[in-house]
């Protein structure tokens, strides 16, 4: 009986670990989309690093790059979607391969465009002091596109009555979760 209880506790811990890691991934996506410095930084373990395109350094510094960049780009909000997640646990360490789709409205060429990237995060994570964090992230770009020009779909805009997304704490979700 005690062996069964131990096995159930181990299974429950593994389920909790998987869910805590998934929530960390969702926090990251939300933080980037809202340009929320603290939320992005919260996903990294102390000393955690991120190899994100040309950036390869401390995750907390990458968070600053993201937020500073958001202040300089076109005022439309992009979004990151976390899709397939494969997580391997090894006690207080884990490895995760996480698929994502990121949509980035921008005006790099002087006119509104939509950049899309489909890729994966290869994450090494550790639980320290009861909290999971990214120790090392490498971003893999599987494919990208920058050719979705065209007008907004009028009936789905703020002008048509939809609530619009915003960067920072002016976004409706901050009031919603307050």
Buried (B, 14 or more C-beta within 10 A) or exposed (E): EEEEEEEEEEEEEEEEBBEBBBEBBEBBBBBBBBBBBEBBBBBBBEEBBBBBEEBEEBBBEBBEBBBEEBEEBBEBBBBBEBEEBEBEBEEEEBBBBBBBBBBBBBEEEEEBBBBBBBBBBBBBBBBEEEEBBBBBBBBEEEEEEBEEEEEEEEEEEEEEEEEEBBBBEEBEBEEEEE
